[in-house]
């Protein structure tokens, strides 16, 4: 078993204790005798509404009007009852409903009926959960609801009577006050940053909240400095967090200008650093690489935020602070995870995929990681986060990270954090006449197996040849004895559109792309297997796919070389009968 240091145990115990205390404080604040603190003493008004960059679907307005609420892969038919009185079929469904992200679909239809429907549903929420609710008033849901109510205020309040207007504004004020007083109880990382963004929205958009603007801006700049790394990545190492943040930060910057205020320099700097990283994580088909909690790419939202990128330059190749490497050569792109897992408080969605990589050619992805689905995440989360779900090496069928297993602790922390994993990750990058080479190693298996895994890859200048080598060394130094029993598996998960078939010699695989172009995988290992896999991050749900796997024992094979090569199209009726031999990348 992986050993957890005394410092890690102390930090984890402190984190659990702090979260338990915050949970008690939240329940204490919910008491009816204390809710007066979050009430509004006067009626404020909305002076400006932020832009909503997220795509809306007007056809969903009729479903909502009919009482059919379909969120996160679950459908609830209310049958003349309020959706806020229904038992949520999943936590993801409740988050979507209570965050009011669906208001934009009603606005897209924009009719008197949809406006009345929106007001009716908001009125029901105020009656049922407007005082407090254990789920609906969670900081991450509350933040999203404040932003959505402000963004859709012109639509909701058009033709509204005075009574509803007062209830709407008073509820917004109450929610902003509650979020402000409980901000420090929000989860570290993206949820807390989104809470600060929501409060800054309220301070700019609502007349009665403007007195808090200075303090909110100060806290916003502080969180951006802590969470946006110098290379533009997010401290959680989740590429998808960057898209979500820009969807909120870009309208926020516009709000400052609309109120005749200079946007804070820290806000501009954060946006300018994030923008190049959006291109860093993109493959040729426009989708993001599947690292550390990334699910299906919201291509419509991504295209919208990229339209604000004035530079439109080529992506950076080295993101050392985020822990990623990228190699572009010809029409080939390779992305590699070369970072340590985030800290315990930020690792609820991080994956054990150190030294995994993804490879794409033109508009086709070849090698992928399994990713995370858009819905039913909890059913797949632990499988998706494990090392075997990534295109890297596993030892003894174990992950390179250890996840917290306690159910009570997971509930308190809002997820399953990583409590130990690779600590010493070393990277070397070099431009050679034969192409760009990246060599990296990690000690994720040092405590468990006494093994250091090193991966070296070299992509040729024309992008048509990728040579790699996975090697194993003793953590204490020296070489392995022949009777070492640690078993390794080198996995290369393939994109579902790729058709794979073994070569006759059993040491290679032919990969047929959608446009009938061919790539050849070869290895100097004894044999290579083609096994089933699953691509979880498909836009239409999980899809069956294949993976190339090389098995062996570290005592018998201290190093395994492999390669991917673009193969000229074969003549009709012919088939290659042998693979290229991989070259040593050093």
C-alpha positions as CSV (number, residue, x, y, z in Angstrom):
1,X,0.0,0.0,0.0
2,X,1.1,3.6,-0.6
3,X,2.3,5.2,2.6
4,X,0.7,8.5,3.6
5,X,3.1,10.8,5.4
6,X,2.4,12.2,8.9
7,X,2.2,15.7,7.3
8,X,-0.3,14.5,4.7
9,X,-2.4,12.8,7.4
10,X,-2.4,16.0,9.5
11,X,-3.3,18.1,6.5
12,X,-6.2,15.8,5.6
13,X,-7.5,15.6,9.1
14,X,-7.4,19.4,9.3
15,X,-9.2,19.7,6.0
16,X,-12.0,17.2,7.1
17,X,-12.4,19.0,10.4
18,X,-12.6,22.4,8.7
19,X,-15.2,21.1,6.2
20,X,-17.2,19.6,9.1
21,X,-17.1,22.9,10.9
22,X,-18.3,24.7,7.8
23,X,-21.2,22.2,7.4
24,X,-22.3,22.9,11.0
25,X,-22.1,26.7,10.4
26,X,-24.2,26.3,7.3
27,X,-26.9,24.5,9.2
28,X,-26.6,27.1,12.0
29,X,-27.2,29.9,9.5
30,X,-30.2,28.0,8.2
31,X,-32.1,28.3,11.4
32,X,-35.3,30.4,11.0
33,X,-34.3,32.7,13.9
34,X,-31.1,33.7,12.1
35,X,-32.3,34.2,8.5
36,X,-33.2,37.8,9.2
37,X,-29.4,38.6,8.9
38,X,-29.6,37.9,5.2
39,X,-32.8,39.8,4.6
40,X,-32.9,43.1,2.7
41,X,-33.8,46.3,4.5
42,X,-34.6,48.1,1.2
43,X,-35.6,47.3,-2.3
44,X,-32.6,47.4,-4.6
45,X,-32.7,47.4,-8.4
46,X,-30.8,45.9,-11.3
47,X,-29.1,48.7,-13.2
48,X,-27.3,46.5,-15.8
49,X,-27.3,42.9,-16.9
50,X,-24.3,40.9,-17.9
51,X,-24.1,39.0,-21.2
52,X,-24.6,35.2,-21.1
53,X,-22.1,33.6,-23.5
54,X,-23.6,30.1,-23.1
55,X,-25.6,28.7,-26.0
56,X,-29.3,28.5,-25.6
57,X,-31.8,26.1,-27.2
58,X,-35.3,27.6,-27.8
59,X,-36.8,24.1,-28.4
60,X,-36.3,23.2,-24.8
61,X,-38.6,26.0,-23.6
62,X,-41.7,24.0,-24.6
63,X,-40.5,21.0,-22.6
64,X,-40.1,23.2,-19.5
65,X,-43.5,24.8,-20.1
66,X,-45.0,21.3,-20.2
67,X,-43.4,20.4,-16.9
68,X,-40.7,18.1,-18.4
69,X,-37.3,18.9,-16.8
70,X,-34.5,17.0,-18.6
71,X,-31.1,17.7,-17.0
72,X,-27.9,15.6,-16.7
73,X,-29.4,12.6,-18.5
74,X,-32.4,12.4,-16.1
75,X,-36.0,13.4,-16.9
76,X,-38.6,14.5,-14.3
77,X,-42.2,15.0,-15.3
78,X,-43.8,17.3,-12.7
79,X,-47.5,16.6,-13.6
80,X,-48.7,20.0,-12.3
81,X,-46.4,20.0,-9.3
82,X,-43.5,22.3,-8.7
83,X,-40.1,20.9,-9.8
84,X,-38.7,22.3,-6.6
85,X,-40.9,19.9,-4.6
86,X,-39.8,16.8,-6.5
87,X,-37.2,14.4,-5.3
88,X,-34.1,14.9,-7.5
89,X,-33.1,11.7,-9.4
90,X,-29.5,12.7,-9.0
91,X,-27.3,15.4,-7.6
92,X,-26.3,16.5,-11.1
93,X,-30.0,17.0,-11.9
94,X,-30.5,19.1,-8.8
95,X,-27.5,21.2,-9.5
96,X,-28.8,22.0,-13.0
97,X,-32.3,22.8,-11.8
98,X,-31.4,24.9,-8.8
99,X,-28.7,26.8,-10.6
100,X,-31.3,28.1,-13.1
101,X,-29.0,27.6,-16.0
102,X,-32.1,26.6,-18.0
103,X,-33.4,30.2,-17.9
104,X,-31.4,31.0,-21.1
105,X,-33.5,28.4,-23.0
106,X,-36.7,30.3,-22.1
107,X,-35.1,33.5,-23.1
108,X,-34.2,32.1,-26.5
109,X,-37.9,31.4,-27.2
110,X,-38.6,35.0,-25.9
111,X,-42.4,35.2,-25.8
112,X,-45.0,36.4,-23.3
113,X,-45.6,32.7,-22.4
114,X,-42.0,31.9,-21.7
115,X,-41.6,35.1,-19.7
116,X,-44.6,34.2,-17.6
117,X,-43.3,30.7,-17.2
118,X,-39.9,31.9,-16.0
119,X,-41.5,34.2,-13.5
120,X,-43.8,31.5,-12.3
121,X,-40.9,29.1,-11.7
122,X,-38.8,31.7,-10.0
123,X,-41.8,32.6,-7.7
124,X,-42.2,28.9,-6.9
125,X,-38.5,28.6,-5.9
126,X,-38.8,31.7,-3.7
127,X,-41.8,30.1,-1.9
128,X,-40.3,26.7,-1.5
129,X,-36.6,27.2,-1.1
130,X,-36.2,31.0,-0.9
131,X,-35.5,31.0,2.8
132,X,-32.8,28.3,2.7
133,X,-32.3,24.8,1.4
134,X,-29.6,22.3,2.1
135,X,-28.9,21.7,-1.6
136,X,-30.1,24.9,-3.3
137,X,-28.0,27.2,-1.0
138,X,-24.7,25.3,-1.5
139,X,-22.1,28.0,-2.5
140,X,-21.5,26.6,-6.0
141,X,-25.2,26.4,-6.8
142,X,-25.9,29.7,-5.2
143,X,-23.2,31.4,-7.2
144,X,-24.5,30.0,-10.5
145,X,-28.1,31.0,-9.6
146,X,-27.1,34.6,-8.9
147,X,-25.2,34.9,-12.2
148,X,-28.1,33.4,-14.1
149,X,-30.7,35.6,-12.4
150,X,-28.7,38.7,-13.2
151,X,-28.0,37.6,-16.8
152,X,-31.6,36.9,-17.5
153,X,-33.1,39.9,-15.6
154,X,-34.1,41.9,-18.7
155,X,-36.1,38.9,-20.0
156,X,-37.6,37.9,-16.6
157,X,-38.5,41.4,-15.5
158,X,-40.0,42.6,-18.8
159,X,-43.8,43.2,-18.2
160,X,-43.4,42.0,-14.6
161,X,-45.7,43.5,-12.0
162,X,-44.4,45.5,-9.1
163,X,-45.0,42.6,-6.6
164,X,-42.8,40.1,-8.5
165,X,-40.2,42.8,-9.2
166,X,-39.8,43.4,-5.4
167,X,-39.7,39.7,-4.6
168,X,-37.1,39.0,-7.3
169,X,-34.8,41.8,-6.2
170,X,-35.1,41.1,-2.5
171,X,-34.4,37.4,-3.1
172,X,-31.3,38.3,-5.2
173,X,-30.1,40.6,-2.4
174,X,-30.7,38.0,0.2
175,X,-28.8,35.4,-1.8
176,X,-25.8,37.8,-2.4
177,X,-25.7,38.6,1.4
178,X,-25.7,34.9,2.3
179,X,-23.0,34.1,-0.2
180,X,-20.9,37.0,1.0
181,X,-21.2,35.9,4.7
182,X,-20.5,32.3,3.9
183,X,-17.8,32.8,1.2
184,X,-15.0,31.3,3.3
185,X,-17.1,28.1,3.8
186,X,-17.1,27.4,0.0
187,X,-14.8,24.7,-1.4
188,X,-11.3,25.8,-2.3
189,X,-10.5,26.2,-5.9
190,X,-12.9,26.8,-8.8
191,X,-16.1,26.9,-6.6
192,X,-14.7,29.7,-4.4
193,X,-13.5,31.7,-7.4
194,X,-16.9,31.4,-9.0
195,X,-18.5,32.6,-5.8
196,X,-16.3,35.7,-5.8
197,X,-17.2,36.3,-9.5
198,X,-20.9,36.0,-8.6
199,X,-20.5,38.6,-5.8
200,X,-18.6,40.9,-8.2
201,X,-21.4,40.6,-10.7
202,X,-23.9,41.5,-8.0
203,X,-21.9,44.5,-6.9
204,X,-21.7,45.8,-10.5
205,X,-25.3,45.0,-11.5
206,X,-27.3,45.9,-8.4
207,X,-27.6,49.4,-7.1
208,X,-27.8,48.3,-3.4
209,X,-24.7,46.1,-3.7
210,X,-22.3,48.6,-5.1
211,X,-20.8,49.4,-1.7
212,X,-19.2,46.0,-1.7
213,X,-17.4,46.4,-5.0
214,X,-14.0,47.4,-3.7
215,X,-13.8,44.4,-1.3
216,X,-15.1,42.0,-4.0
217,X,-12.6,43.2,-6.5
218,X,-9.8,42.8,-4.0
219,X,-10.9,39.2,-3.2
220,X,-11.3,38.5,-7.0
221,X,-7.8,39.6,-7.8
222,X,-6.5,37.6,-4.9
223,X,-8.3,34.4,-6.0
224,X,-7.2,34.9,-9.6
225,X,-3.6,35.3,-8.5
226,X,-3.8,32.0,-6.5
227,X,-5.7,29.9,-9.0
228,X,-4.5,31.1,-12.4
229,X,-0.9,29.8,-12.9
230,X,1.8,31.9,-14.7
231,X,1.4,29.8,-17.8
232,X,-2.4,30.3,-17.8
233,X,-3.5,26.9,-16.5
234,X,-5.8,26.4,-13.5
235,X,-4.4,25.2,-10.2
236,X,-6.8,22.1,-10.4
237,X,-5.1,21.1,-13.7
238,X,-8.5,20.5,-15.3
239,X,-8.5,22.0,-18.8
240,X,-12.3,22.4,-18.7
241,X,-12.1,24.8,-15.8
242,X,-10.5,27.4,-18.2
243,X,-13.5,27.4,-20.5
244,X,-16.0,27.8,-17.6
245,X,-13.9,30.6,-16.1
246,X,-13.6,32.6,-19.3
247,X,-17.4,32.2,-19.9
248,X,-17.8,34.2,-16.6
249,X,-14.7,36.5,-16.7
250,X,-15.3,37.9,-20.2
251,X,-18.8,39.3,-19.4
252,X,-17.4,40.5,-16.1
253,X,-14.7,42.6,-17.9
254,X,-17.5,44.0,-20.1
255,X,-19.5,45.0,-17.0
256,X,-16.7,47.1,-15.7
257,X,-16.4,49.0,-19.0
258,X,-20.2,49.4,-19.2
259,X,-20.2,50.9,-15.7
260,X,-17.5,53.4,-16.9
261,X,-14.9,51.6,-14.7
262,X,-11.5,50.5,-15.6
263,X,-11.3,46.7,-15.5
264,X,-8.8,45.5,-12.8
265,X,-5.4,44.8,-14.2
266,X,-5.3,41.5,-12.5
267,X,-8.5,40.5,-14.3
268,X,-7.1,41.5,-17.7
269,X,-3.8,39.6,-16.9
270,X,-5.7,36.4,-16.0
271,X,-7.7,36.5,-19.2
272,X,-4.6,37.1,-21.3
273,X,-2.9,34.2,-19.7
274,X,-5.8,31.8,-20.0
275,X,-6.5,32.5,-23.7
276,X,-3.3,30.8,-25.1
277,X,-3.9,27.7,-22.9
278,X,-7.3,27.2,-24.7
279,X,-5.3,26.6,-27.9
280,X,-2.7,24.6,-26.0
281,X,-5.2,21.8,-25.1
282,X,-7.0,21.7,-28.5
283,X,-6.5,18.9,-31.0
284,X,-6.9,19.4,-34.7
285,X,-10.7,18.5,-34.5
286,X,-11.2,21.3,-32.0
287,X,-11.7,19.1,-28.9
288,X,-9.7,19.3,-25.7
289,X,-7.3,16.6,-24.5
290,X,-8.8,14.4,-21.8
291,X,-6.8,15.2,-18.7
292,X,-7.7,15.6,-15.0
293,X,-11.5,15.7,-15.1
294,X,-12.0,17.0,-18.6
295,X,-15.2,15.7,-20.2
296,X,-16.9,16.4,-23.5
297,X,-15.6,19.7,-25.0
298,X,-18.4,22.4,-25.1
299,X,-17.3,23.3,-28.7
300,X,-20.0,26.0,-29.0
301,X,-18.9,27.8,-25.8
302,X,-15.2,27.2,-26.7
303,X,-15.7,28.9,-30.1
304,X,-17.5,31.8,-28.4
305,X,-14.8,32.5,-25.9
306,X,-12.0,32.0,-28.5
307,X,-13.7,34.8,-30.6
308,X,-12.5,37.2,-27.9
309,X,-8.8,36.2,-28.4
310,X,-7.2,39.0,-30.3
311,X,-3.8,37.5,-30.6
312,X,-4.9,34.2,-32.2
313,X,-1.3,33.0,-32.1
314,X,0.1,29.5,-32.0
315,X,-0.2,27.7,-28.7
316,X,2.7,27.5,-26.3
317,X,4.6,24.2,-26.2
318,X,5.7,24.1,-22.6
319,X,3.4,24.7,-19.7
320,X,5.6,23.8,-16.7
321,X,3.5,25.4,-14.0
322,X,0.4,23.5,-15.2
323,X,2.4,20.3,-15.7
324,X,1.8,19.7,-19.4
325,X,3.9,19.4,-22.6
326,X,2.8,19.9,-26.2
327,X,4.6,19.0,-29.4
328,X,3.4,20.3,-32.8
329,X,5.1,18.9,-35.9
330,X,3.6,19.0,-39.4
331,X,-0.1,18.1,-39.0
332,X,0.5,16.1,-35.8
333,X,-0.1,17.3,-32.2
334,X,1.0,15.5,-29.1
335,X,0.0,16.5,-25.5
336,X,1.5,14.9,-22.4
337,X,0.7,15.1,-18.7
338,X,4.0,15.8,-16.9
339,X,2.7,17.2,-13.6
340,X,2.2,16.2,-10.0
341,X,-1.4,15.9,-8.7
342,X,-2.9,19.0,-7.2
343,X,-3.0,19.5,-3.4
344,X,-5.5,17.5,-1.4
345,X,-8.0,20.4,-1.2
346,X,-8.0,20.8,-5.0
347,X,-7.8,17.2,-6.2
348,X,-11.4,16.1,-6.0
349,X,-11.5,15.7,-9.8
350,X,-7.8,15.1,-10.6
351,X,-6.7,11.9,-12.3
352,X,-3.9,9.4,-11.8
353,X,-2.6,9.9,-15.4
354,X,1.0,11.0,-14.9
355,X,3.0,10.6,-18.1
356,X,-0.1,9.8,-20.2
357,X,-0.3,11.4,-23.6
358,X,-2.7,12.0,-26.5
359,X,-1.9,12.0,-30.2
360,X,-3.8,13.5,-33.1
361,X,-3.2,13.7,-36.9
362,X,-4.9,16.4,-38.9
363,X,-8.6,16.3,-37.8
364,X,-8.3,12.8,-36.3
365,X,-7.5,11.8,-32.8
366,X,-5.5,8.6,-32.5
367,X,-4.4,8.0,-28.9
368,X,-6.6,9.3,-26.2
369,X,-7.4,9.0,-22.5
370,X,-10.8,7.8,-21.5
371,X,-12.0,11.1,-20.1
372,X,-15.1,11.7,-18.0
373,X,-18.7,11.6,-19.3
374,X,-21.0,14.6,-19.3
375,X,-23.7,12.9,-17.2
376,X,-23.8,10.1,-14.7
377,X,-20.3,11.1,-13.7
378,X,-20.4,9.4,-10.3
379,X,-21.0,6.0,-11.9
380,X,-17.8,6.3,-13.9
381,X,-15.7,8.8,-11.9
382,X,-13.4,6.3,-10.0
383,X,-12.9,4.2,-13.1
384,X,-12.1,7.3,-15.2
385,X,-9.7,8.6,-12.6
386,X,-7.6,5.4,-12.3
387,X,-4.3,5.0,-14.1
388,X,-5.6,2.2,-16.4
389,X,-8.0,4.6,-18.0
390,X,-5.0,6.6,-19.4
391,X,-2.5,6.0,-22.1
392,X,0.4,5.4,-19.8
393,X,2.0,2.6,-17.7
394,X,0.3,0.8,-14.8
395,X,2.2,-1.5,-12.4
396,X,0.4,-4.5,-10.8
397,X,-2.9,-3.1,-12.0
398,X,-2.7,-0.2,-9.5
399,X,-3.0,3.5,-9.9
400,X,-0.1,5.8,-9.5
401,X,-2.2,7.9,-7.0
402,X,-4.0,6.8,-3.9
403,X,-7.6,8.1,-3.5
404,X,-9.4,8.7,-0.2
405,X,-11.8,5.9,0.4
406,X,-13.8,7.1,3.4
407,X,-17.5,7.7,2.5
408,X,-18.1,10.2,5.3
409,X,-14.9,12.2,4.4
410,X,-15.9,12.2,0.7
411,X,-19.3,13.7,1.6
412,X,-17.6,16.4,3.7
413,X,-15.0,17.3,1.1
414,X,-17.4,17.3,-1.8
415,X,-15.5,14.5,-3.7
416,X,-12.7,12.0,-3.6
417,X,-9.3,13.8,-3.2
418,X,-5.9,12.3,-4.0
419,X,-4.1,11.8,-0.7
420,X,-0.8,10.6,-2.2
421,X,0.8,10.2,-5.7
422,X,3.8,11.2,-7.8
423,X,5.9,13.7,-5.8
424,X,9.1,13.9,-7.8
425,X,8.3,14.4,-11.5
426,X,11.3,15.3,-13.6
427,X,11.0,16.7,-17.2
428,X,13.6,17.3,-19.9
429,X,12.7,18.8,-23.3
430,X,15.1,19.0,-26.2
431,X,15.0,19.9,-29.8
432,X,17.1,17.4,-31.8
433,X,17.8,17.0,-35.6
434,X,15.4,14.0,-35.5
435,X,12.6,16.0,-33.8
436,X,11.5,17.3,-30.4
437,X,12.1,14.9,-27.5
438,X,10.5,14.9,-24.1
439,X,11.8,12.7,-21.3
440,X,10.0,12.5,-18.0
441,X,9.9,10.3,-14.9
442,X,7.7,10.0,-11.8
443,X,7.9,8.2,-8.5
444,X,4.2,7.4,-8.1
445,X,5.1,3.7,-7.8
446,X,8.1,4.2,-5.6
447,X,6.5,3.5,-2.2
448,X,4.2,0.8,-3.5
449,X,6.5,-1.1,-5.8
450,X,9.9,0.5,-5.5
451,X,9.9,1.4,-9.2
452,X,10.5,4.7,-11.0
453,X,8.8,5.0,-14.4
454,X,10.5,7.0,-17.1
455,X,9.0,7.8,-20.5
456,X,10.9,9.2,-23.4
457,X,9.1,10.3,-26.7
458,X,10.4,11.9,-29.8
459,X,8.1,13.3,-32.6
460,X,9.8,13.7,-36.0
461,X,9.8,17.2,-37.6
462,X,7.2,16.1,-40.2
463,X,4.9,14.7,-37.5
464,X,4.7,11.3,-39.2
465,X,6.8,9.3,-36.8
466,X,6.6,9.0,-33.0
467,X,9.2,6.9,-31.2
468,X,8.8,6.1,-27.5
469,X,10.4,4.2,-24.7
470,X,9.1,3.2,-21.3
471,X,11.8,2.2,-18.8
472,X,11.8,1.1,-15.2
473,X,14.4,1.6,-12.6
474,X,14.7,0.9,-8.9
475,X,13.7,3.8,-6.6
476,X,16.8,3.0,-4.4
477,X,19.1,2.9,-7.5
478,X,20.7,-0.1,-9.2
479,X,19.0,-2.6,-11.6
480,X,16.3,-5.1,-11.1
481,X,17.0,-8.8,-10.5
482,X,15.6,-11.3,-13.0
483,X,13.1,-12.6,-10.5
484,X,11.4,-9.2,-9.9
485,X,7.7,-10.0,-10.1
486,X,6.2,-6.5,-10.6
487,X,4.0,-6.6,-13.8
488,X,3.6,-3.7,-16.0
489,X,1.0,-2.8,-18.7
490,X,1.6,-0.1,-21.2
491,X,-1.7,1.1,-22.5
492,X,-2.6,3.2,-25.6
493,X,-6.3,3.9,-25.7
494,X,-7.6,4.5,-29.2
495,X,-10.3,6.9,-30.4
496,X,-13.5,5.1,-31.2
497,X,-13.3,6.0,-35.0
498,X,-10.0,4.1,-35.3
499,X,-10.1,0.5,-36.6
500,X,-7.3,-1.6,-35.2
501,X,-6.0,-5.0,-36.4
502,X,-2.9,-6.9,-35.4
503,X,-0.1,-7.6,-37.8
504,X,0.8,-11.2,-38.6
505,X,4.0,-11.1,-36.5
506,X,2.0,-10.2,-33.4
507,X,4.3,-7.2,-32.6
508,X,2.4,-4.5,-34.5
509,X,-1.0,-3.0,-35.1
510,X,-2.5,-1.3,-38.2
511,X,-4.6,1.7,-37.4
512,X,-7.2,2.7,-40.1
513,X,-8.5,6.3,-39.8
514,X,-11.8,7.5,-41.0
515,X,-10.3,8.9,-44.2
516,X,-8.7,5.5,-44.8
517,X,-5.2,6.8,-44.0
518,X,-3.0,4.3,-42.1
519,X,-0.8,4.5,-39.1
520,X,1.3,1.6,-37.8
521,X,2.1,0.8,-34.2
522,X,5.1,-1.3,-33.6
523,X,7.0,-2.6,-30.5
524,X,10.1,-4.6,-29.7
525,X,8.2,-6.4,-26.9
526,X,7.3,-10.0,-27.3
527,X,3.7,-9.4,-28.2
528,X,1.1,-6.7,-28.3
529,X,-2.6,-7.2,-27.4
530,X,-5.8,-5.4,-28.6
531,X,-8.3,-5.2,-25.8
532,X,-11.7,-3.5,-25.2
533,X,-11.8,0.0,-23.8
534,X,-14.4,2.8,-23.4
535,X,-14.3,6.4,-24.5
536,X,-16.3,8.2,-21.8
537,X,-16.1,11.8,-23.0
538,X,-18.1,11.3,-26.2
539,X,-20.7,14.0,-26.9
540,X,-23.4,11.4,-27.2
541,X,-22.3,9.4,-24.1
542,X,-19.7,6.6,-23.5
543,X,-18.6,4.7,-26.6
544,X,-16.9,1.4,-27.0
545,X,-13.4,1.5,-28.3
546,X,-10.1,-0.5,-28.3
547,X,-6.8,-0.2,-26.6
548,X,-3.3,-1.5,-27.4
549,X,-1.7,-3.1,-24.4
550,X,1.9,-4.4,-23.9
551,X,2.4,-6.7,-20.9
552,X,5.6,-7.7,-19.2
553,X,7.6,-7.9,-16.0
554,X,10.1,-5.3,-14.9
555,X,12.6,-8.0,-14.0
556,X,12.6,-9.3,-17.6
557,X,12.1,-6.1,-19.6
558,X,13.6,-3.0,-18.0
559,X,12.7,-1.0,-21.1
560,X,10.1,-1.3,-23.9
561,X,10.4,0.6,-27.1
562,X,7.4,1.4,-29.3
563,X,6.5,3.6,-32.2
564,X,3.6,5.1,-34.2
565,X,4.3,5.8,-37.9
566,X,2.1,7.2,-40.6
567,X,2.0,4.6,-43.4
568,X,1.5,5.5,-47.0
569,X,-1.9,4.2,-48.3
570,X,-1.6,0.5,-49.3
571,X,-2.6,-0.7,-52.8
572,X,-6.0,-2.4,-53.1
573,X,-5.8,-6.0,-51.9
574,X,-2.4,-5.6,-50.2
575,X,-1.6,-5.6,-46.5
576,X,1.6,-4.9,-44.7
577,X,3.1,-8.0,-43.1
578,X,5.7,-6.5,-40.8
579,X,6.0,-3.4,-38.6
580,X,8.7,-0.8,-38.4
581,X,11.2,-1.3,-35.6
582,X,11.1,1.6,-33.1
583,X,14.2,3.6,-32.8
584,X,15.8,4.4,-29.5
585,X,14.6,8.0,-28.8
586,X,17.8,9.0,-27.0
